Amino acid sequence: MAEEKAPGKKKAPTALKRQKQDAKKSLNNRMKKSKLHTQRVKFEKETTRDGLGTLFSILDKAAKSGVIKPNKASRLKSRLAKRVK
């Protein structure tokens, strides 16, 4: 079972700050993943070069910010580029 906290004991200010930072980061990551997924679905429906450029940009930004790993971004870009040809 989980340990009970002593009554009246507060969390340290740094722990509270960390919780706020984690919540913010989690929300941003979720939004970026959602945007990526939405753009991929749009691209699947109509495969165009313009859509490919937009999708590449989103993939690069997601990889840069750590939402997805760089190799995954590269792999997806390669597979999507094959579909345009």
Phi, psi and omega in degrees: 000156178288147179284142177276142176281148176297141181297136178085358181277130181263159173281150178293149179302325179293326178292321178294320178297317180298320178299316179296318180296317181297319180297318180296313182296319180298317179297315179298316180297319180296319179296318180295318179296320180296316179299318179298313182296315180300315181295322178296319180296317177299318180296322180298321183291313178226108183277109179226161178293324179297315179297326180294317179298317179297316181294320177299318180298315180295319179298316180297317180295320180295320179291320181295322182273357175089010179290319173232162181281151182303321180294324178294319178299315180297316180297315179296319180299319180296314182294322180290323180296326179297326183290331182288326183297000000 
